[in-house]
Amino acid sequence: MPERVLVVDDDADIRASLSAIACREGWEVEEAGAAPAALDALRRQSFDLVLCDLVLPGVDGIELLRSLRARGEPVPFVLVTGHASVESAVEAVRLGAFDYLSKPVRLRVLRSVLAKVRKARVALDTGPAEGPRLEGQSESIRRVRELIGLAAPSKSTVLITGETGTGKEIVAELIHRTSPRTSGPLVRMNCAALPENLIESELFGHEKGAFTGADRTRAGRFEVADGGTLFLDEVSEMSWAAQARLLRVLQAGEFERLGSSQMRRTDVRVIAATNQDLRALAQQKRFREDLYYRLHVIEIQIPPLRERREDIPILVRSTLERLALEAKQMVPELSERVERAFAAYSWPGNVRELEHVIEHAFILSRGARIELEHLPAEIRPERPRTVQIPVGTSLERAEQEIIRATLKAVNDDKREAARLLGLSRSALYRRLGDLKEDPGADREAQPPPPATSD
């Protein structure tokens, strides 16, 4: 199905010219002469691209873009203007514009933009051919996917936030793979895994003899990532000095190796991630405030697993399918007790913990049905080990109390209750029938009333 583009310009001749180029590239085109007409078109149907003039009568292109983003519309947006300014360009990028073109628009430039949008659309629709996926269908994870779609085509810095194990590195990889930089390298660096005195060397490289132990010249991550993406995980752990040098690269696109005075330029898109509140750290003077704002151009917050429990069955199934494929086995089923345990657990380690638990259970179950005993102890619900039965309780009543307590401990799983009690299921069902017939089964035994005399 051809991609659709909405061309918005108050000059009919420019509209016709841009539309003609898009048509020749295989796009379906609709035109609008002002922002209200454009909004009406966007309400009626979906578009794969909006090509919009900056200066429009009434509401300008920036305001139209802001309106679309405010209502959660993720369509790629390209601003075209004959009145280019640094301020408008910065604001367009901050709002997630795909690109910013100057008039007159050259044929080669517009063709390149159309090709990039088409490539990004295909990548987002199909997902990367290889590599991790962002699993789930909850509203919060859908929103994360929308933000990835908005962030990927732009050149802006992205800050990914979320608890440990939520999938920040997966989001960074998806942004890179669906961006125009996908043919370039994706270079990763965990700032928390490096000693403070080595972070600057790892980022910017060093010359031979720059410090003790620098026995050879080495390129840093910024040089290696040139033309691609640099993913800085746990950026909150970066030293104050390294933060200052990182800020300079983000501002000017240039740096020096340690021990060198030669300025080097680099074309790198930075994606940073943290499980800390960078805004709070900046207010406490524990993180540079100016760097925070440079990193915070686009923020993607990944929700913890406990806030999207509806995604747990999807994640479980996906992990089991992967493990079964690797082991060349059938995908095992989960018992109802295991499903209930997964739904009740808080998952402090998030998706990473869930995957480890599934792998643990898969190995112990040997590819057969996964039962509660195959789960780590911290996942299994605790069972009461004792039943309080007063002295003098009849054997019939004691049996009823034991059956009730056992059923409660196994979440009413009658098969498991029968196994624990040493009964057949038919024998358990007969006793359950007796429980239902007992009018006092749901009440605690009460002592007889005291005798009275006239």
C-alpha positions in Angstrom: 0.0 0.0 0.0 1.5 3.4 -1.0 2.6 5.8 1.7 0.5 8.9 2.2 1.8 12.4 2.7 0.0 15.6 3.7 1.5 18.7 2.0 0.7 21.9 3.9 1.6 25.3 2.4 -0.4 28.4 1.7 1.4 28.9 -1.6 -0.5 26.8 -4.2 2.5 26.7 -6.6 4.8 25.3 -3.9 2.2 22.8 -2.8 1.8 21.6 -6.4 5.6 21.3 -6.8 6.2 19.3 -3.6 3.2 17.1 -4.4 4.4 16.4 -7.9 7.8 15.2 -6.5 6.1 13.0 -3.9 3.8 11.5 -6.5 6.7 10.6 -8.7 8.3 8.8 -5.7 5.2 6.6 -5.4 3.4 8.5 -2.6 -0.3 9.3 -2.3 -0.7 13.0 -1.7 -3.3 15.3 -0.1 -2.9 19.0 0.2 -3.9 21.7 2.7 -3.5 25.4 2.6 -3.6 26.1 6.3 -3.4 24.4 9.7 -7.2 24.0 10.3 -7.5 22.2 6.9 -4.5 20.0 7.8 -5.9 19.1 11.2 -9.2 18.2 9.5 -7.4 15.9 7.1 -5.5 14.2 9.9 -8.7 13.5 11.8 -10.3 11.9 8.7 -7.4 9.6 7.8 -3.9 8.6 8.7 -0.7 9.8 7.0 2.8 8.5 7.0 4.3 12.0 6.7 3.3 15.7 7.1 5.4 18.1 4.9 4.5 21.5 6.3 5.5 25.1 5.7 6.7 27.0 8.8 4.9 30.3 8.0 1.2 29.7 7.6 -1.8 32.1 8.0 -3.1 32.0 11.6 -1.5 28.9 13.2 2.1 28.3 12.0 3.9 25.1 11.3 5.5 24.9 14.8 2.1 25.3 16.5 0.6 22.6 14.2 3.4 20.3 15.2 2.9 21.1 18.9 -0.8 20.4 18.6 -0.2 17.0 17.0 2.3 16.0 19.7 0.0 17.2 22.5 -2.7 14.8 21.3 -0.3 11.9 20.9 -0.1 11.9 17.1 3.2 10.2 16.2 3.2 11.0 12.4 6.7 12.1 11.1 6.7 15.8 10.5 9.0 17.8 8.2 9.1 21.6 8.4 9.9 23.5 5.2 10.6 27.2 5.4 12.1 30.1 3.5 12.7 31.9 6.8 15.1 29.6 8.6 16.3 30.5 12.0 18.3 28.7 14.8 15.4 29.2 17.2 12.8 27.6 15.0 15.1 24.8 14.1 15.8 24.0 17.8 12.1 24.2 18.7 11.2 21.9 15.8 13.8 19.3 16.9 12.7 19.6 20.5 9.1 18.7 19.5 10.3 15.7 17.5 10.3 17.0 14.0 11.7 14.4 11.5 13.7 17.0 9.5 13.9 20.8 8.8 14.3 21.9 5.2 15.0 25.3 3.7 13.3 26.7 0.6 13.8 26.3 -2.3 13.7 22.5 -1.5 16.1 20.7 -3.8 14.8 17.6 -5.6 17.6 15.4 -4.2 17.0 16.6 -0.7 13.3 15.9 -0.7 13.8 12.5 -2.3 16.2 11.6 0.4 13.8 12.6 3.1 11.0 10.6 1.5 13.2 7.6 1.3 14.2 7.9 5.0 10.6 8.1 6.2 9.7 5.1 4.1 12.6 3.1 5.5 11.7 4.1 9.1 8.1 3.2 8.5 9.0 -0.3 7.2 11.3 -0.9 10.2 8.7 0.1 12.7 5.9 -2.0 11.1 8.0 -5.2 10.8 10.4 -4.7 13.7 14.1 -5.4 13.3 14.8 -8.6 11.3 17.1 -9.7 14.2 17.6 -8.6 17.7 15.4 -8.0 20.7 11.8 -6.9 20.6 9.7 -4.7 22.9 7.1 -7.3 24.0 3.7 -6.4 25.3 0.3 -4.9 24.3 -0.4 -2.7 27.4 -1.3 0.9 26.9 2.0 2.0 28.5 4.2 -0.1 26.3 2.2 1.0 23.2 3.1 4.6 24.2 6.8 3.6 24.5 6.6 2.3 20.9 5.0 5.5 19.8 7.8 7.5 21.3 10.4 5.3 19.7 8.7 6.0 16.4 9.0 9.8 17.1 12.5 9.7 18.3 14.1 7.3 15.8 14.0 9.6 12.7 15.3 12.7 14.4 18.9 13.6 15.4 18.0 14.6 18.9 19.5 13.1 22.1 17.2 10.6 23.9 17.1 10.0 27.6 15.6 6.5 28.5 14.5 6.2 32.2 13.2 3.2 34.1 14.0 0.7 36.8 16.7 -1.9 36.4 15.6 -4.7 34.2 12.8 -2.9 32.3 14.5 -3.0 28.9 16.3 0.3 28.5 19.0 -1.2 26.2 16.3 -2.8 24.0 14.6 0.6 23.5 18.0 2.1 22.6 18.7 -0.6 20.1 15.2 -0.2 18.5 15.7 3.5 18.2 19.1 2.9 16.4 17.7 0.1 14.2 14.8 2.2 13.0 16.7 5.4 12.5 18.5 6.7 9.4 21.8 5.7 11.3 21.0 2.0 11.2 23.8 1.3 8.8 26.3 2.9 11.2 27.6 1.3 14.5 25.7 1.1 17.7 28.3 1.5 20.4 27.4 0.7 24.0 29.1 1.9 27.2 28.0 1.2 30.8 29.3 4.1 32.9 28.7 2.2 36.2 31.0 -0.7 35.0 34.1 1.5 34.6 36.4 3.0 37.2 35.9 6.8 37.4 39.4 7.5 36.1 38.9 5.4 32.9 35.5 6.8 31.8 37.1 9.8 30.0 39.6 7.6 28.2 36.9 5.2 27.1 34.7 8.0 25.8 37.3 10.2 24.1 40.3 8.0 23.6 43.9 8.7 24.6 47.4 9.2 23.1 50.3 7.0 24.0 51.8 8.1 27.3 48.8 10.3 28.3 48.7 8.6 31.7 50.3 5.7 33.5 49.5 2.5 31.7 48.7 4.2 28.4 51.2 2.2 26.4 49.5 2.8 23.0 47.2 5.2 21.3 43.6 4.3 21.5 40.4 5.6 19.9 37.5 6.3 22.2 33.8 5.4 21.9 32.9 8.7 20.2 35.4 7.9 17.4 34.2 4.3 17.0 30.5 5.4 16.9 31.1 8.1 14.3 28.1 8.0 11.9 26.1 5.9 14.3 24.7 5.9 17.8 26.4 5.9 21.2 24.4 4.4 24.0 25.5 5.6 27.5 23.9 3.3 30.1 23.8 4.4 33.8 24.9 7.9 32.7 24.2 9.2 36.3 27.4 7.4 37.4 29.6 9.6 35.2 32.2 11.7 36.9 31.7 15.5 37.0 34.8 16.0 34.8 33.5 13.5 32.2 30.1 15.2 32.3 31.7 18.5 31.4 33.5 17.0 28.4 30.4 15.1 27.3 28.4 18.4 27.4 31.1 20.0 25.1 30.7 17.2 22.5 26.9 17.4 22.6 27.1 21.2 22.1 29.9 21.5 19.5 30.3 18.0 18.1 34.1 18.0 18.8 36.5 16.6 21.4 40.2 15.9 22.1 41.8 12.7 23.0 43.4 12.6 26.4 47.0 13.8 26.0 46.3 15.5 22.7 45.5 19.1 21.6 44.2 18.1 18.3 40.4 18.8 17.9 38.4 15.9 16.4 34.9 16.2 15.0 32.3 13.4 15.3 28.8 12.8 14.0 27.2 10.7 16.8 23.7 10.5 18.1 23.7 10.0 21.9 21.2 7.9 23.7 21.5 7.9 27.5 19.8 5.7 30.1 19.5 5.8 33.9 17.5 4.2 36.7 18.0 7.4 38.7 16.0 10.7 38.8 18.4 12.9 36.9 16.3 16.0 37.5 16.5 15.5 41.3 20.2 14.8 41.1 20.7 18.0 39.1 18.8 20.0 41.8 21.0 18.4 44.4 24.1 19.4 42.4 25.1 15.8 42.0 24.6 15.9 38.2 25.3 18.9 35.9 22.0 20.7 35.2 23.2 21.9 31.8 24.0 18.4 30.8 20.6 17.1 32.1 18.8 19.5 29.7 21.0 18.5 26.8 20.2 14.8 27.4 16.5 15.4 28.2 15.5 16.6 24.7 13.3 13.4 24.3 12.6 11.3 27.3 11.2 7.8 27.1 10.0 6.3 30.4 9.7 2.6 30.6 7.1 1.4 33.1 8.0 -1.3 35.6 6.5 -4.8 35.1 4.2 -4.5 38.1 2.4 -1.6 36.4 1.7 -3.6 33.2 0.8 -7.0 34.5 -1.4 -7.7 31.5 1.9 -8.1 29.5 3.2 -10.9 31.8 1.5 -13.8 29.8 2.9 -12.4 26.5 6.4 -12.1 27.9 6.2 -15.6 29.4 5.0 -17.1 26.2 7.7 -15.3 24.1 10.5 -16.4 26.5 9.3 -20.0 26.5 9.1 -20.1 22.7 12.6 -18.9 22.5 13.9 -21.4 25.0 12.1 -24.3 23.4 13.4 -23.3 20.0 17.0 -23.2 21.3 16.5 -26.6 23.0 14.5 -28.1 20.1 11.7 -29.0 22.4 7.9 -28.4 22.5 6.8 -25.3 24.3 5.7 -26.3 27.8 2.5 -25.3 29.5 2.1 -23.5 32.8 0.0 -24.8 35.6 -2.8 -22.5 36.9 -0.9 -22.2 40.2 2.2 -20.9 38.3 0.1 -18.4 36.4 -1.5 -17.2 39.7 2.0 -17.0 41.3 3.3 -14.9 38.4 0.3 -12.6 38.6 0.7 -12.1 42.4 4.4 -11.5 42.5 5.8 -7.9 42.5 8.7 -8.5 40.1 11.3 -6.1 41.6 13.8 -7.1 38.9 11.2 -6.5 36.1 11.4 -8.2 32.7 15.0 -9.4 33.3 13.9 -11.2 36.5 10.9 -12.7 34.7 13.1 -14.1 31.9 15.5 -15.6 34.5 12.7 -17.2 36.4 11.2 -18.7 33.2 14.6 -20.1 32.2 15.1 -21.6 35.7 11.7 -23.3 35.5 12.2 -24.5 31.9 15.4 -26.3 32.9 14.0 -27.9 36.0 10.8 -29.0 34.3 12.8 -30.7 31.5 10.4 -29.3 28.9 7.4 -30.8 30.6 4.5 -28.9 32.3 5.9 -26.2 34.6 4.6 -26.5 38.1 5.0 -24.4 41.2 7.8 -26.5 42.5 9.9 -25.6 39.4 9.9 -21.9 40.4 12.5 -20.3 42.7 11.4 -20.1 46.3 10.9 -16.4 46.4 8.3 -16.7 43.6 6.2 -19.4 45.2 3.5 -18.2 47.6 4.1 -19.2 51.2 1.9 -21.9 52.5 0.8 -22.0 56.1 2.5 -25.0 57.7 0.2 -25.4 60.7 -3.5 -25.5 61.5 -4.7 -24.4 64.9 -7.2 -27.0 66.1 -8.4 -26.6 69.8 -8.2 -29.6 72.1 -11.4 -31.5 72.2 -12.4 -30.7 68.6 -14.2 -33.7 67.0 -12.3 -35.7 64.4 -14.9 -34.7 61.8 -14.5 -31.0 62.5 -10.6 -31.3 62.6 -10.7 -33.0 59.2 -12.8 -30.2 57.8 -10.4 -27.5 59.2 -7.4 -29.3 57.7 -9.1 -29.5 54.3 -10.0 -25.8 54.3 -6.5 -24.7 55.3 -4.9 -26.9 52.6 -7.2 -25.6 49.9 -6.4 -22.0 50.9 -2.7 -22.7 50.9 -2.8 -24.0 47.3 -5.2 -21.3 46.0 -8.1 -23.8 45.7 -6.1 -26.1 43.4 -8.0 -29.3 44.2 -5.5 -31.6 42.4 -2.6 -30.3 44.5 -4.8 -30.3 47.7 -5.6 -34.0 47.1 -1.9 -34.8 46.6 -0.9 -33.1 49.8 -3.7 -34.7 51.8 -2.9 -38.2 50.5 -6.4 -38.5 49.0 -7.7 -39.3 45.6 -9.5 -36.5 43.9 -12.8 -38.3 44.1 -12.3 -38.8 47.9 -11.5 -35.1 48.3 -14.7 -34.1 46.3 -16.8 -36.4 48.6 -15.4 -34.6 51.7 -16.0 -31.2 50.0 -19.6 -32.2 49.5 -19.8 -32.9 53.2 -18.4 -29.5 53.9 -21.0 -27.8 51.8 -23.8 -29.7 53.6 -22.4 -28.7 57.0 -24.4 -25.5 57.9 -21.6 -24.5 60.3 -18.7 -25.1 58.0 -18.0 -21.4 57.4 -18.3 -20.5 61.1 -15.8 -21.1 63.9 -17.1 -23.6 66.5 -18.7 -21.7 69.3 -18.6 -22.9 73.0 -22.0 -24.0 74.4 -23.8 -21.3 76.3 -23.4 -21.4 80.1 -26.1 -23.2 82.0 -28.7 -21.1 83.7 -31.0 -21.7 86.6 -34.5 -20.4 87.3 
